[in-house]
């Protein structure tokens, strides 16, 4: 298993409501799946729901791939509506 890294996680809209904050630094294994698991463990069903219907922005690219490497910053994005 990869060594944990510090990741700045920024939360937007419903993700910020679920986390009760707009940003924090977490130490996690460097994959999107590990980050999702940590966020669900910390913030429970509300965050799990956001992660299920939303996405992560890693290096400017939206991803749902649990094996995607994460680096220094990840944004947690709720689904967006509009047109």
ZABA-939970 format. One record per residue (C-alpha): residue number from 1; residue in one letter; x, y, z. Coordinates in Angstrom, 1 decimal. Example, Ala and Ser with C-alpha at 12.3 -4.5 7.8 and 13.67 -1.06 7.14 Angstrom:
% residues 2
<site num="1" residu="a" xx="12.3" yy="-4.5" zz="7.8"/>
<site num="2" residu="s" xx="13.7" yy="-1.1" zz="7.1"/>
END
This chain:
% residues 83
<site num="1" residu="x" xx="0.0" yy="0.0" zz="0.0"/>
<site num="2" residu="x" xx="1.2" yy="3.5" zz="-0.8"/>
<site num="3" residu="x" xx="2.4" yy="5.8" zz="1.9"/>
<site num="4" residu="x" xx="-0.2" yy="8.4" zz="2.9"/>
<site num="5" residu="x" xx="0.2" yy="11.9" zz="1.7"/>
<site num="6" residu="x" xx="-1.2" yy="15.3" zz="2.7"/>
<site num="7" residu="x" xx="-4.1" yy="16.3" zz="0.5"/>
<site num="8" residu="x" xx="-5.9" yy="19.7" zz="0.6"/>
<site num="9" residu="x" xx="-9.6" yy="18.9" zz="0.1"/>
<site num="10" residu="x" xx="-11.9" yy="21.7" zz="-0.9"/>
<site num="11" residu="x" xx="-15.6" yy="21.2" zz="-0.6"/>
<site num="12" residu="x" xx="-18.3" yy="23.0" zz="-2.6"/>
<site num="13" residu="x" xx="-22.1" yy="23.4" zz="-2.0"/>
<site num="14" residu="x" xx="-23.6" yy="20.2" zz="-0.7"/>
<site num="15" residu="x" xx="-20.1" yy="18.7" zz="0.0"/>
<site num="16" residu="x" xx="-19.3" yy="21.7" zz="2.2"/>
<site num="17" residu="x" xx="-22.6" yy="21.2" zz="4.1"/>
<site num="18" residu="x" xx="-21.8" yy="17.5" zz="4.6"/>
<site num="19" residu="x" xx="-18.3" yy="18.2" zz="5.8"/>
<site num="20" residu="x" xx="-19.2" yy="21.3" zz="7.9"/>
<site num="21" residu="x" xx="-16.3" yy="23.1" zz="6.3"/>
<site num="22" residu="x" xx="-15.0" yy="24.4" zz="3.0"/>
<site num="23" residu="x" xx="-11.5" yy="23.0" zz="3.2"/>
<site num="24" residu="x" xx="-9.2" yy="20.8" zz="5.2"/>
<site num="25" residu="x" xx="-5.9" yy="18.9" zz="4.9"/>
<site num="26" residu="x" xx="-6.2" yy="15.1" zz="5.2"/>
<site num="27" residu="x" xx="-3.5" yy="12.4" zz="5.3"/>
<site num="28" residu="x" xx="-4.6" yy="9.6" zz="3.0"/>
<site num="29" residu="x" xx="-3.3" yy="7.0" zz="0.6"/>
<site num="30" residu="x" xx="-2.8" yy="8.8" zz="-2.8"/>
<site num="31" residu="x" xx="-5.8" yy="7.4" zz="-4.7"/>
<site num="32" residu="x" xx="-9.3" yy="8.8" zz="-5.3"/>
<site num="33" residu="x" xx="-10.8" yy="5.6" zz="-3.8"/>
<site num="34" residu="x" xx="-8.8" yy="6.0" zz="-0.6"/>
<site num="35" residu="x" xx="-9.9" yy="9.6" zz="-0.3"/>
<site num="36" residu="x" xx="-13.6" yy="8.7" zz="-0.9"/>
<site num="37" residu="x" xx="-13.4" yy="6.0" zz="1.8"/>
<site num="38" residu="x" xx="-11.8" yy="8.5" zz="4.3"/>
<site num="39" residu="x" xx="-14.5" yy="11.1" zz="3.6"/>
<site num="40" residu="x" xx="-17.3" yy="8.6" zz="4.0"/>
<site num="41" residu="x" xx="-15.8" yy="7.4" zz="7.2"/>
<site num="42" residu="x" xx="-15.4" yy="10.9" zz="8.6"/>
<site num="43" residu="x" xx="-18.7" yy="12.4" zz="7.5"/>
<site num="44" residu="x" xx="-21.1" yy="9.5" zz="7.1"/>
<site num="45" residu="x" xx="-24.2" yy="9.1" zz="4.9"/>
<site num="46" residu="x" xx="-24.5" yy="12.8" zz="3.8"/>
<site num="47" residu="x" xx="-21.0" yy="12.8" zz="2.3"/>
<site num="48" residu="x" xx="-21.4" yy="9.3" zz="0.9"/>
<site num="49" residu="x" xx="-24.5" yy="10.6" zz="-1.0"/>
<site num="50" residu="x" xx="-22.6" yy="13.6" zz="-2.3"/>
<site num="51" residu="x" xx="-19.7" yy="11.4" zz="-3.5"/>
<site num="52" residu="x" xx="-22.1" yy="8.9" zz="-5.1"/>
<site num="53" residu="x" xx="-23.8" yy="11.5" zz="-7.2"/>
<site num="54" residu="x" xx="-21.0" yy="14.1" zz="-7.5"/>
<site num="55" residu="x" xx="-17.4" yy="13.8" zz="-8.5"/>
<site num="56" residu="x" xx="-13.8" yy="14.6" zz="-7.6"/>
<site num="57" residu="x" xx="-11.7" yy="17.2" zz="-9.5"/>
<site num="58" residu="x" xx="-8.1" yy="16.0" zz="-9.5"/>
<site num="59" residu="x" xx="-5.5" yy="18.1" zz="-11.4"/>
<site num="60" residu="x" xx="-8.3" yy="19.9" zz="-13.2"/>
<site num="61" residu="x" xx="-9.9" yy="16.7" zz="-14.4"/>
<site num="62" residu="x" xx="-13.2" yy="15.3" zz="-13.2"/>
<site num="63" residu="x" xx="-12.8" yy="11.7" zz="-12.1"/>
<site num="64" residu="x" xx="-14.8" yy="8.8" zz="-10.6"/>
<site num="65" residu="x" xx="-12.0" yy="6.3" zz="-11.1"/>
<site num="66" residu="x" xx="-11.0" yy="5.0" zz="-7.6"/>
<site num="67" residu="x" xx="-7.5" yy="4.2" zz="-8.9"/>
<site num="68" residu="x" xx="-6.8" yy="7.7" zz="-10.1"/>
<site num="69" residu="x" xx="-3.8" yy="9.1" zz="-8.2"/>
<site num="70" residu="x" xx="-4.4" yy="12.2" zz="-6.1"/>
<site num="71" residu="x" xx="-1.9" yy="14.8" zz="-5.3"/>
<site num="72" residu="x" xx="-1.8" yy="18.0" zz="-3.3"/>
<site num="73" residu="x" xx="-5.3" yy="19.2" zz="-3.9"/>
<site num="74" residu="x" xx="-8.7" yy="17.7" zz="-4.7"/>
<site num="75" residu="x" xx="-12.1" yy="19.4" zz="-5.0"/>
<site num="76" residu="x" xx="-15.2" yy="17.6" zz="-4.0"/>
<site num="77" residu="x" xx="-18.0" yy="18.7" zz="-6.4"/>
<site num="78" residu="x" xx="-21.7" yy="18.0" zz="-6.1"/>
<site num="79" residu="x" xx="-23.7" yy="17.4" zz="-9.3"/>
<site num="80" residu="x" xx="-24.3" yy="20.5" zz="-11.3"/>
<site num="81" residu="x" xx="-27.6" yy="21.3" zz="-13.1"/>
<site num="82" residu="x" xx="-28.1" yy="23.7" zz="-15.9"/>
<site num="83" residu="x" xx="-27.7" yy="24.1" zz="-19.5"/>
END
